[in-house]
């Protein structure tokens, strides 16, 4: 099997490492083209990849460039993992809202952090998609960059590119539920649908047995007579509360799911702790990313051989994309969780909304599987964030300050219109170097 794979945002070296390890494991003959606008980050990714390929004598031909258009012609699969502004911009997305009493453990999907990130990400992703449509229209086109739903909707709206969003969150929660049920991951089958990072497991089966009643028993045991603080809270207490109430289990657990319900976490209060501080520390996430980046830099340029674990399979997004490509090429019809437009697979959610849902990978690409209507309560939890996505996309594409403020209001984290306005202006000013569309709109 031969593929010409373009990785856009290759400076995200952890993803690059995992993807290369999977390509080596699968034994594909691959032309791997690494792209990143940051030459230093690209050099690290190229150095690591070259050492991995050489150590395993893998049939991978490597090249790298800061110019995407140089790499696209003849490509068969394109994967985007970019993050405009990097960790420093991400920090501003989270730290500026804290001044308004808004605390986020992640800040890359929804709430003010997700809104701010969308403004940077969408124009850059649209430009990439335009180049893909121009130079590699037949290539498979996958995205891993957040905010997933907003990026995929914007790209499809602006360019008609057939972008498919992939995330390992649903797989991770399936493994989590298997562990809770005391069975192996391969013993569990499920149906999960929603918006990326708020995807509901509506069905869980263990070897053809309905496991939802057992999960309800586990929820009752975990929640007991009531959870009031950190000392008596189970792991992911909010997710188990939602399961007990709605009868469906949310992915991707409390760290992400809490951001879709900000009304319950004023000032970041979370079972006796504070979101993003001592519950899912955001600062620790940033430090961990910086530490990994520095270690990979040392590994790339050191004369020492790479540690053996560089070739182990890492649980993450990359292994899913290689499996999907293989399923498509061999028309295997395997089912994966993918982010695709709602073309009727969920009849009571908005048409064209980007839904994370089961999809079959075969010769025609990824095709969403039809599902029954969601119960009204579950559909209601998704209606507002999907409307937020549509508004964010319009704000980013149009450079509309008013729609930016509307998105902050729709999100529900701000406590007044004045706060929404002030926060929008502060975030737009902090990221002005990445937001030329807003300067253009102000001038017109």
Secondary structure, DSSP 8 states (H G I E B T S, - for coil): -EEEEEEETTT-HHHHHHHHHHHHHHT-EEEEEEE-S-HHHHHHHHHHHHHHHHHHT-SEEEEEES-THHHHTT-SEEEE---TTHHHHHHHHHHHHHTTT---SS-SSSHHHHHHHHHHHHHHHHHHHHHHHHH-TTSEEEE--SSHHHHHHHHHHHH---EEE--SHHHHHHHHHHHHHTS-GGGEEEEEEEETTEEEEEEEEETTEE-HHHHHHHHHHHHTT---SGGG--TTHHHHHHHHHHSSEEETHHHHHGGG-GGG-GGGEETTEEBTTTBS-HHHHHHHHHHHHHHHHHHHH-SS---GGGGS--SSHHHHHHHHHHHHHTT--EEEEEEEE-SSSBTTS-TT-EEEEEEEEETTEEEE--B----HHHHHHHHHHHHHHHHHHHHHHHT-HHHHHHHHHHHT--SSHHHHHHHHHHHHHHTGGG-HHHHHHHH-
